Amino acid sequence: MGEARTAPHDVLLREARERFDAADDFTVAVEEEFALLDPETLDLVNRFEDVKAAASGTPLERNLVGELIASEVEIKTGRLPHIAETPEAMEERRGELMALVEPLGLALGATGTHPWADWKAQRIIDTPHYRRNDELLRYVVWRNNTFGLHVHVGIRGADRAVAVCDGLRNVLPELLALSASSPFVEGVDTGLHSARTQIFTRFFPRCGIPDFYGGWDAFASYVGFLYETGSVDADTQLWWSVRPHLAFPTVEIRICDGQPSLAEAQSLAAFAAALAIRIARAHDEGEPLEHQPHRLLEENMWRAIRYGLSGELIDLDRGDVVPARTRLERLLEWVGPVADEIGVARLLTVPDQNAAERQIAQHAAGATLAEVYGGLVLRSPRVLGR
C-alpha cells in the first residue's frame, strides 16, 4: 500500500497529477483478497509468510502480496491494457494461487468475512507499512479481518479522474448490494448482508463514501490539509470506497466484498470497470450527472449493508424506491453500449442469488456455519468457478 511520504506533500501531489495527466486510458487491474484456511477445520491460519516464500521464483511472485493479517493473501491481475483481458487473468491468478497453497496444506476462503474467526487470534504481518497502521489505528485495524475485491481503472487526466470518482460515489451502494457475501462473523448471523462493509467503513477513518470534489484542485487541497495537520503521513491512509490512487495512477473501486464464485468475481470486476468508463465518457461528452448529497447516498449504503441484493434501493435520479435488482438492471441498461464496445457485455448479469443470499438461505434451512462456509471454500483449481 505504501509508506510514509519521503518528500513534501505538495511535491507528491504535483507528481501524482503529472502521472494522471500522462496515464493510459481504461487500463484495468483487479485485486482479490483471500483467507488462508486449515482445510479440515476451516479456521484461519497465520501462514502468509509460508505462502510468500513458496511463491518465490514462481510466475505468481510479482502478483502476490500481504494484506494486513498473516491469515490473508492478496493476488493481483497486474495492469492490463484492455478490460476484456480481465476474466482470463483473474482465472489464471486464482489457479496459480491454488496450485501454490494446496501443497502447503492450505485452502482459501473468499467471502467478505470469516464466519467465526476470533480477531484476537490473527497476527498483523511484520512490514513497515502495517506496523505503522497498527501504531496509528490500534483496535480499529485489529478488528479489520475482512476480504474484498478491488478494481483499478486507468483514467487519463487528473481532473477527469476526480470526476470519475465523483460519479462512482452515486453507485457504490449498488455495487455493494451486488457483491454482498458476508452475513456471518464471529460466530453470529449478523442480520446484515455485508458485515465486512459495516466493520471496515464504520471503523476506519477517512473511509466509506468520499465527498464530491468537482476537480483535482479541491481534492488536492483537502489531501494537503490532511498532511499539513498531521492527520495522514501517506496517501494510502485515505481508505475511501472509491479513490484516486495517486501512485499508479488509477481510480480504485474498493466497495466490493470478496467473491467465492470466479464467474461472479469476473462479472463484478467487469461491471465496476465498465461503470467507471461509462462515467468518463459522460464527462467527456458533457452528459449531466447528478452529484448526490452524502446523506442520501448513506441511506442507500445502509440498505445495501443490511439487505444487499434482497432489499430495496432509492433511485436517487428518479426519486423512487425499487428492488435492488431493478436498480442494477437500470444501471446495466445505462452502461450497456459502453460494455458492448469494450467487450464485456456478456459478463454483466445480476444473479438470481448473490453469495450472501445463498449463505443466508442455507443457514435458514438448517445448515451450520461450518457447512455453509465449507461449501464455498476454494480447495483446488477444479472448483474455482463454483
QUIQUIHU-V984648 format. One record per backbone hydrogen bond with DSSP energy under -1.0 kcal/mol. NH is the residue of the N-H (numbers start at 1). CO is the residue of the C=O. If there is no record, write none. Layout:
BEGIN
nh=NH co=CO
nh=NH co=CO
END
This chain:
BEGIN
nh=5 co=233
nh=12 co=8
nh=13 co=9
nh=14 co=10
nh=15 co=11
nh=16 co=12
nh=17 co=13
nh=18 co=14
nh=19 co=15
nh=20 co=16
nh=21 co=17
nh=22 co=18
nh=23 co=20
nh=26 co=154
nh=28 co=80
nh=29 co=152
nh=31 co=150
nh=32 co=75
nh=33 co=148
nh=34 co=73
nh=35 co=109
nh=36 co=71
nh=37 co=107
nh=38 co=43
nh=42 co=38
nh=45 co=36
nh=47 co=45
nh=48 co=70
nh=51 co=47
nh=52 co=48
nh=53 co=49
nh=54 co=50
nh=55 co=51
nh=58 co=55
nh=61 co=58
nh=63 co=60
nh=64 co=61
nh=65 co=74
nh=69 co=67
nh=70 co=123
nh=72 co=69
nh=73 co=34
nh=74 co=65
nh=75 co=32
nh=76 co=63
nh=77 co=30
nh=80 co=28
nh=85 co=82
nh=86 co=83
nh=89 co=85
nh=90 co=86
nh=91 co=87
nh=92 co=88
nh=93 co=89
nh=94 co=90
nh=95 co=91
nh=96 co=92
nh=97 co=93
nh=98 co=94
nh=99 co=95
nh=100 co=96
nh=101 co=97
nh=102 co=98
nh=105 co=102
nh=106 co=101
nh=107 co=37
nh=108 co=378
nh=109 co=35
nh=121 co=118
nh=122 co=119
nh=125 co=68
nh=127 co=125
nh=131 co=127
nh=132 co=128
nh=133 co=129
nh=134 co=130
nh=135 co=131
nh=136 co=132
nh=137 co=133
nh=138 co=134
nh=140 co=137
nh=142 co=138
nh=143 co=139
nh=145 co=143
nh=146 co=144
nh=147 co=112
nh=149 co=256
nh=150 co=31
nh=151 co=253
nh=152 co=29
nh=153 co=251
nh=154 co=27
nh=157 co=20
nh=161 co=157
nh=162 co=158
nh=163 co=159
nh=164 co=160
nh=165 co=161
nh=166 co=162
nh=167 co=163
nh=168 co=164
nh=169 co=165
nh=171 co=168
nh=172 co=169
nh=175 co=171
nh=176 co=172
nh=177 co=173
nh=178 co=174
nh=179 co=175
nh=180 co=176
nh=182 co=193
nh=185 co=188
nh=187 co=115
nh=188 co=185
nh=190 co=183
nh=190 co=188
nh=193 co=305
nh=194 co=305
nh=195 co=182
nh=198 co=194
nh=199 co=195
nh=200 co=196
nh=201 co=197
nh=204 co=200
nh=219 co=215
nh=220 co=216
nh=221 co=217
nh=222 co=218
nh=223 co=219
nh=224 co=220
nh=225 co=221
nh=226 co=222
nh=227 co=223
nh=228 co=224
nh=229 co=225
nh=230 co=227
nh=231 co=226
nh=232 co=226
nh=237 co=234
nh=238 co=235
nh=239 co=206
nh=241 co=208
nh=243 co=252
nh=245 co=250
nh=250 co=245
nh=251 co=153
nh=252 co=243
nh=253 co=151
nh=254 co=241
nh=258 co=147
nh=262 co=384
nh=265 co=261
nh=266 co=262
nh=267 co=263
nh=268 co=264
nh=269 co=265
nh=270 co=266
nh=271 co=267
nh=272 co=268
nh=273 co=269
nh=274 co=270
nh=275 co=271
nh=276 co=272
nh=277 co=273
nh=278 co=274
nh=279 co=275
nh=280 co=276
nh=281 co=277
nh=282 co=278
nh=283 co=279
nh=284 co=280
nh=285 co=281
nh=287 co=282
nh=297 co=293
nh=298 co=294
nh=300 co=296
nh=301 co=297
nh=302 co=298
nh=303 co=299
nh=304 co=300
nh=305 co=301
nh=306 co=302
nh=307 co=303
nh=308 co=304
nh=310 co=307
nh=313 co=322
nh=315 co=320
nh=316 co=314
nh=319 co=315
nh=322 co=313
nh=324 co=311
nh=327 co=323
nh=328 co=324
nh=329 co=325
nh=330 co=326
nh=331 co=327
nh=332 co=328
nh=333 co=329
nh=334 co=330
nh=335 co=331
nh=336 co=332
nh=339 co=335
nh=340 co=336
nh=341 co=337
nh=342 co=338
nh=344 co=339
nh=345 co=339
nh=347 co=344
nh=348 co=345
nh=356 co=180
nh=358 co=354
nh=359 co=355
nh=360 co=356
nh=361 co=357
nh=362 co=358
nh=363 co=359
nh=364 co=360
nh=365 co=361
nh=366 co=363
nh=367 co=362
nh=372 co=368
nh=373 co=369
nh=374 co=370
nh=375 co=371
nh=376 co=373
nh=377 co=373
nh=378 co=108
nh=383 co=380
nh=384 co=381
nh=386 co=383
END
